[in-house]
Amino acid sequence: MMNEESSPAPCVAQLVVHRVGNPVRGEPLQLSGRAAVVDAEVSQLILDGYLKGIVSDKKKHQFIHPTDLNLNELYHYKQQFFRGELEFVALSQAIAQHLHARSQHPNISAGDLLVILFEGLQEGEGTQRAIGVFKSEIRDDFLTVVESGEVIDLRHATGINPRLIDKGALLLESGPLVYAVDRLAQNAKFWLDDFLQVLRLPDPASTTKLVADVLEQVSEQIADAKQQSQFKEEVLTRCRADEDFLPWEVTEVAEKFVPREQVNQVLDEAAASHGFALESLEKTTRVPAKNVAKRLERSWSKIGIGHGVSILQPSDLNLEDVNIENGAEEIVMTLYFSKKT
């Protein structure tokens, strides 16, 4: 590793600000013709807010395109810039124009678009550059103190809070990796899907949740209470026996109880809902088995036994059988448990 003292510190090399409206509402695109002046205080706020706030394993994504990655606009623009084929202001304008063209949903708010060139970002034993793209849709209210002689007054001001990222992306100089976040994604998921065209890269925490979700959904599709209990016990036994496993390996247990096509459909839908490419799950880091077991133990302590009745199963017992007798005026349920060895 490089000596940190000899490594150049990250810095804001250039910054351009544009105003991007919603064309559906007739709001214009206001392009700046030059880079903004950035002093040391503004630079430090950007580094402490935007840069630190975007770099996280949970925010790792990858540029995609259905036919050719070079046809992904943002990926193409950043490649052109880092090859020296596009100067920075022109790059920022192309990004703003692309964003304006993709802002076709009525829920998309107008906002200030900051396009930032970062230099000196640590990469292994060297450094690399990156392009930050941040859209601020919400302006915060501030109080400023104004001194005039012996009088100190308060004034109202509005501005951008760089520690609260509405929509952001960090396009690294090398490769298709991009850090991305959309805090307001519930309004319109255009930032990740339409503007950036990225898919999330799985990490151990998010993949653990995905695997647990898949297993829970498969369990709910097993109608027979005894078979459902056996499925849960087999899954938990596998989790306790293995230190970790690949996400797709959960189908090995699930296919004993439900058809393979059904399992694959659940896995496909779960991957899509988590924003993952299914093929990326096959190459992802292995999932910690004990973490999956912890999630499932909490949710699987409740067992449905029919007729809208559920029970909390003791952790030291296995449900062996359920006998239901439907009478004229009552339903009698007899549950048979065995002790776990």
C-alpha positions in Angstrom: 0.0 0.0 0.0 1.1 3.6 -0.6 2.1 5.7 2.3 -1.0 7.8 3.0 1.3 10.9 3.6 2.7 10.6 0.1 -0.7 10.1 -1.6 -2.4 13.3 -3.0 -5.6 14.2 -1.2 -8.8 14.1 -3.2 -9.8 17.5 -4.6 -12.4 19.2 -6.7 -10.7 20.0 -10.0 -13.7 21.5 -11.8 -17.4 22.1 -11.2 -20.2 23.2 -13.5 -23.8 23.9 -12.4 -26.8 23.6 -14.7 -30.5 24.0 -14.0 -32.6 21.1 -15.3 -36.4 21.4 -15.5 -39.2 19.0 -16.4 -40.1 19.3 -20.2 -43.5 17.7 -19.5 -44.3 20.9 -17.5 -42.6 23.2 -20.0 -39.7 23.8 -17.7 -36.5 24.8 -19.5 -32.9 23.5 -19.4 -30.5 26.3 -18.4 -27.0 25.5 -19.3 -24.0 27.2 -17.9 -21.3 28.2 -20.4 -18.3 28.0 -18.0 -17.1 26.2 -14.9 -17.9 27.7 -11.5 -15.4 29.3 -9.3 -14.8 26.9 -6.3 -12.9 28.2 -3.3 -11.3 26.0 -0.6 -14.4 26.2 1.7 -16.8 25.1 -1.0 -14.4 22.4 -2.2 -14.2 20.9 1.3 -18.0 20.9 1.7 -18.3 19.0 -1.5 -15.6 16.5 -0.5 -17.1 16.0 3.0 -20.7 15.8 1.7 -21.1 14.6 -1.9 -18.0 12.5 -2.2 -18.1 10.8 1.2 -21.8 10.3 1.0 -21.8 8.5 -2.4 -18.9 6.0 -1.9 -20.3 2.9 -0.2 -20.6 -0.8 -1.0 -24.4 -0.4 -0.7 -24.3 2.1 -3.5 -22.2 0.1 -6.0 -23.8 -0.2 -9.4 -22.7 -1.1 -12.9 -23.5 0.5 -16.2 -25.6 -1.7 -18.5 -27.0 -1.6 -22.0 -29.1 -4.3 -23.8 -26.9 -4.5 -26.8 -23.6 -2.5 -26.5 -22.3 -0.8 -23.3 -20.8 2.0 -25.4 -24.4 2.9 -26.3 -25.1 3.8 -22.7 -25.0 7.6 -22.9 -23.4 8.3 -19.5 -20.8 5.6 -19.9 -20.0 6.9 -23.4 -19.7 10.5 -22.3 -17.3 9.7 -19.4 -15.2 7.5 -21.7 -14.9 10.3 -24.2 -13.9 12.8 -21.5 -11.2 10.5 -20.0 -9.8 9.8 -23.4 -9.4 13.5 -24.0 -12.0 13.7 -26.7 -14.4 16.0 -24.8 -13.6 19.0 -22.6 -15.3 19.2 -19.2 -17.9 22.0 -19.8 -19.1 20.2 -22.9 -19.2 16.9 -21.0 -21.4 18.6 -18.3 -23.7 20.1 -20.9 -24.1 16.7 -22.6 -25.0 15.1 -19.2 -27.5 17.9 -18.5 -29.1 17.5 -21.9 -29.4 13.8 -21.5 -31.0 14.3 -18.0 -33.5 16.8 -19.4 -34.5 14.4 -22.1 -35.1 11.7 -19.6 -37.1 13.8 -17.2 -40.5 12.9 -18.8 -42.4 11.7 -15.7 -44.7 14.3 -14.1 -43.4 13.6 -10.7 -39.8 14.5 -11.6 -38.9 17.8 -9.9 -36.7 20.5 -11.4 -33.3 20.9 -9.8 -29.7 22.1 -9.8 -27.3 19.7 -11.5 -23.8 19.7 -10.3 -21.2 18.0 -12.5 -17.9 17.7 -10.6 -14.4 16.4 -11.7 -12.7 14.8 -8.7 -9.0 14.0 -8.8 -6.7 12.1 -6.4 -9.2 9.3 -5.5 -7.5 6.4 -4.0 -7.4 3.2 -6.1 -5.1 0.4 -4.8 -1.6 1.9 -4.7 -2.5 4.7 -7.1 -5.1 7.3 -7.7 -7.8 7.9 -10.3 -10.2 10.5 -11.4 -14.0 10.4 -11.3 -17.0 12.4 -12.4 -19.6 13.3 -9.9 -23.2 14.0 -11.1 -25.5 15.3 -8.3 -29.0 16.7 -8.8 -30.4 18.7 -5.9 -34.2 18.9 -6.0 -34.9 20.2 -2.5 -33.5 23.5 -1.2 -33.0 23.8 2.5 -33.8 26.8 4.7 -31.1 28.4 6.7 -30.7 31.3 9.1 -27.7 33.6 8.5 -26.3 36.0 11.1 -25.7 39.5 9.8 -23.7 42.0 11.9 -24.1 45.7 11.4 -22.2 47.8 14.0 -23.6 47.0 17.4 -26.7 45.2 15.9 -26.7 41.5 15.1 -29.7 40.3 12.9 -30.9 37.0 11.5 -31.8 36.6 7.8 -33.5 33.8 6.0 -31.6 32.0 3.2 -32.1 28.9 1.0 -29.5 26.7 -0.4 -28.1 23.2 -1.2 -27.1 20.8 1.6 -24.2 18.7 0.2 -24.6 16.2 3.1 -28.1 15.3 1.9 -27.9 13.8 -1.5 -31.2 13.7 -3.5 -29.8 12.0 -6.6 -26.2 11.3 -7.2 -23.7 9.2 -9.1 -19.9 8.9 -9.2 -18.5 7.7 -12.5 -15.1 6.2 -12.1 -12.4 6.7 -14.7 -11.8 3.0 -15.1 -14.4 0.4 -15.9 -18.2 0.3 -15.8 -18.4 0.6 -12.0 -20.5 3.6 -10.7 -21.7 4.6 -7.3 -25.3 5.7 -7.4 -28.1 6.8 -5.1 -31.6 8.0 -5.5 -33.1 9.1 -2.1 -36.4 10.1 -3.7 -36.8 6.9 -5.8 -40.3 6.3 -4.6 -41.5 9.3 -6.7 -40.0 8.1 -10.1 -37.3 5.6 -10.6 -35.9 7.3 -13.7 -32.5 8.3 -12.2 -31.2 4.7 -12.0 -33.2 3.1 -14.7 -33.5 5.7 -17.5 -30.9 8.3 -16.9 -27.9 6.3 -15.6 -29.0 2.8 -16.9 -27.4 0.9 -14.1 -28.0 -2.2 -12.0 -27.0 -2.7 -8.4 -24.0 -4.8 -7.6 -24.8 -7.3 -4.8 -23.0 -7.0 -1.5 -23.2 -9.5 1.5 -25.9 -7.5 3.3 -28.2 -7.0 0.4 -27.7 -10.5 -1.0 -28.5 -12.0 2.5 -31.8 -10.1 2.4 -32.6 -11.3 -1.1 -31.9 -14.9 -0.3 -34.0 -14.8 2.8 -36.8 -13.1 0.8 -36.7 -15.9 -1.8 -36.8 -18.6 0.8 -39.7 -17.0 2.6 -41.7 -16.7 -0.6 -41.0 -20.3 -1.5 -42.2 -21.4 1.9 -45.4 -19.5 1.5 -46.1 -21.4 -1.7 -46.0 -24.8 0.1 -49.6 -25.4 1.1 -49.0 -28.5 3.2 -48.1 -27.4 6.8 -45.9 -30.5 7.4 -44.0 -30.1 4.2 -43.6 -26.4 4.9 -42.1 -27.3 8.3 -39.8 -29.8 6.7 -38.6 -27.3 4.1 -37.9 -24.7 6.8 -35.9 -27.2 8.8 -33.9 -28.4 5.8 -33.0 -24.8 4.9 -32.0 -23.9 8.5 -30.0 -27.1 8.8 -28.1 -26.2 5.6 -27.5 -22.7 6.9 -26.1 -24.0 10.2 -23.9 -26.6 8.5 -22.3 -24.2 5.9 -20.3 -21.1 6.6 -21.5 -19.5 3.4 -23.0 -20.3 0.0 -23.8 -18.8 -3.4 -27.3 -17.2 -3.7 -28.5 -19.6 -6.5 -27.7 -22.6 -4.3 -30.9 -22.1 -2.3 -32.7 -23.7 -5.2 -31.2 -27.1 -4.4 -33.4 -27.3 -1.2 -36.4 -25.4 -2.7 -36.7 -27.7 -5.7 -37.5 -30.7 -3.4 -40.8 -29.0 -2.4 -41.8 -26.8 -5.4 -41.2 -27.1 -9.1 -37.9 -25.7 -10.4 -39.8 -23.2 -12.7 -41.6 -21.8 -9.7 -38.3 -21.4 -7.8 -36.7 -19.7 -10.8 -39.6 -17.3 -11.1 -39.3 -16.3 -7.5 -35.6 -15.8 -7.8 -36.0 -13.7 -11.0 -38.6 -11.5 -9.4 -36.6 -11.0 -6.2 -33.5 -10.0 -8.2 -35.5 -7.5 -10.2 -37.1 -6.0 -7.1 -33.7 -5.6 -5.5 -32.3 -4.0 -8.6 -29.8 -6.8 -9.4 -28.9 -8.4 -12.7 -29.6 -12.1 -12.1 -26.3 -13.1 -13.7 -24.5 -10.9 -11.2 -25.8 -13.1 -8.4 -24.0 -16.1 -9.8 -20.7 -14.3 -9.5 -21.3 -12.4 -6.2 -19.5 -12.9 -2.9 -20.8 -15.8 -1.0 -23.7 -15.2 1.4 -23.0 -15.6 5.1 -25.2 -18.6 6.1 -25.6 -17.6 9.7 -27.0 -14.2 8.7 -29.6 -15.9 6.5 -30.5 -18.2 9.3 -31.0 -15.3 11.7 -33.4 -13.6 9.4 -35.4 -16.7 8.7 -35.6 -17.8 12.3 -37.3 -14.6 13.1 -39.9 -14.8 10.3 -40.4 -18.6 10.4 -41.3 -18.9 14.0 -44.8 -18.3 12.9 -46.4 -21.2 11.0 -49.7 -21.2 9.2 -51.7 -24.5 9.8 -54.8 -23.8 7.8 -58.2 -22.0 8.1 -56.4 -18.7 8.8 -54.8 -20.1 11.9 -51.1 -19.6 12.7 -48.9 -20.7 15.6 -45.5 -19.7 17.0 -43.4 -22.8 16.8 -41.0 -23.4 19.7 -37.4 -23.4 18.5 -36.7 -26.8 20.0 -39.6 -28.6 18.3 -40.4 -29.8 14.7 -43.9 -29.8 13.4 -44.5 -33.4 12.3 -48.2 -33.5 11.3 -51.4 -31.6 11.5 -54.8 -33.3 11.7 -57.9 -31.2 11.0 -61.4 -32.4 11.6 -64.2 -30.3 10.3 -67.3 -30.6 12.4 -70.7 -29.1 11.9 -70.1 -26.4 14.5 -66.4 -26.6 15.3 -63.0 -27.4 13.8 -60.6 -29.6 15.8 -56.9 -29.3 15.0 -54.4 -31.7 16.4 -50.7 -30.8 16.1 -47.9 -33.4 16.4 -44.4 -32.2 17.3 -41.1 -33.9 17.8 -38.1 -32.7 19.7 -35.1 -31.6 17.8 -32.0 -33.6 18.3 
